[in-house]
Amino acid sequence: MKRTTLAGGLVLLLLTIMVAVSSCTVATDDADKKKNVALIVKMKHGDYWNTVKMAAEVAAKEFDVNLNFYAPDYEEDILGQVELIKQAIQDGTDAIVLAPSDPMALETAAQPRVGKSIPVIIIDSEMESAKAKSFIGTDQYDSGLKAGERLAQLVGESGKVAILSYVTKAGNAEHREKGLLEALRRHPGITIVAKEYTASDKQLASDLTSQLITEHPDLDGIAALNATLSLGAAEEIDRRGLAGSVRIVAIDSPSEVLSYIQEGVIQATITQQPFTMGYLGVKHAVDSLRGVQVPARVDTGTKVIDLENMFWSENQKLLFPFVK
């Protein structure tokens, strides 16, 4: 009887040890498993978003995590982006780096784990959400302010200007507009003859520029509030031979915009730093997963680029962050 009891006790002890070892092994495997970070941006094409993506890939490699990229086909597809947030969670993401198309994107996704067990870092477009640990991006009001001041310098203290924006009541566009209007308000001799919305459609921007020139043949300047609109306006100004007569101030700095600056069709652009956003977005996501506190806000800064300063070494590094 005693031998049976002793043998039973030994078997129980061995089973307990085996369970404990197995649990430790599972825990170790989970700890060693590469984390997944989802990068969710506004659209899948364009120099700006390609730079964000490439920078995020650099950071993912450096910090040894898997990066999964999600983006709708066009920037205004708010519901599409919400579905991609849900998809990333279903795919098993551990953290999210999000450039929101809409301030309510996270709330609309309605996923209770988001912001809790799944940390969220916001880039590019600021939004108020308790789910987000950090915002990394541009002060868009300041961006618009700089665009307005440069346009006023180019036009002079009196003149007629037009504004090409992209989406009504969208976060970035709205803040840029406010900054731009504040700057122009400081120059009462400048008249805003039109403000048009284009849904980031290059052809529509070009057509509207043609219409503006027809209706206002004495137009002095155009503020185009993103790169796509800048290119649409520049194409029409160039086609009509009005380079230098109708001054254009752009926002963002893809290669086509820089080419137009060299040709004198666009006079200046306000740069952002998408590389910094993509890189720090992933870095802050990884830090959050590791329990490291991240700054609540990082202003990546803006700069006015024109023909005079675009070839300065510090600006070349800003404009071409991947060129060694």
C-alpha positions, 0 to 999 in steps of 0.5 A: 500500500505504501509503495503504491502511494509513493509511486502515485506521488512520484507520478504526480510530481513528474506530471507537475514538473512536466506541466511547469516546464511546458508552461515555461517553454510556451512563455519563452516562445511567446516572448521570443516571437517577433511582434507584428506592427501594422502601418495603416495610412491614407492611400497606397500610392504617392511619394509621400506615403511611399516615404512613410512606408520605406522609413517604417520598414527601416525601423522595423528591421532595426527593431526586429519586428514584422511590418504589415502595410495596409492602405485604401486606394484613395485618401477619402475612403474613410470606411475602407480605412476603418475596415483595414484597422479591423483587418489588422486586428484580425491578422494578429497585430500587436501594435498599430501605427495609423495615419487616420483619414478621419478623426473618428477612425479608431472609435468607428472601428469599435475594437475594445483591444485597440489602445489597451493591449494593442498600442496605437501611435498616430502619425501625419494627421492629429486626432483626439483619442484616448486610445492613442499613446503618441502623435508624430507629425506636422503642425498643419496650422503652421504649415498653412501659415508659412504657405500664406506668408510666402504667397504674400511675399511673392504677390506683394501687398496687393493682389488676387489669389486663389486657394486649392484645397482637397477635402472639406472638414478634413483634419489636415486640410482644415488646419492648413486652411486656417493657417493660410487664411490667418497669414493672408488676413495680415495683408489686407491688400490681398484678395482671395477670389476663390477657394476650391475643393478637389478631392485630391484629384489632379485633373480636377485641380488642373481644370479648376486652375484653367477656370480660375484664370479664365474668370480672373485673368489678373490672378496673381497667385495660387496656394495649393494645399497638397502635392497633387493639387500643386501638380495639377495647378502647375501643369495648367500654368505651364501649359498657358505660359504663365510661369512666374506671372501666376505664382504657386506655393505648394505643400509637400515635396515629391520629385515632380514639385521640385522639378517645377520649382527648378523650372520656375513654375512653382515658386516654393513648397512647404515640406513635411518630414514623412521619413521621420513620421514613419520611422518614429511611428514604428519606434514608438510602437515598439517602445510601447510594446516593451513598456517604455513611455513614449512622448505624447506629441512629436512635432516633426517640423516644416520648412519653406523650400525654394529655388534659392535653398533647395540645393543646400546640403541640409535641405537635400538631406531633408528632401532625399532622406534615402540618398547617402 
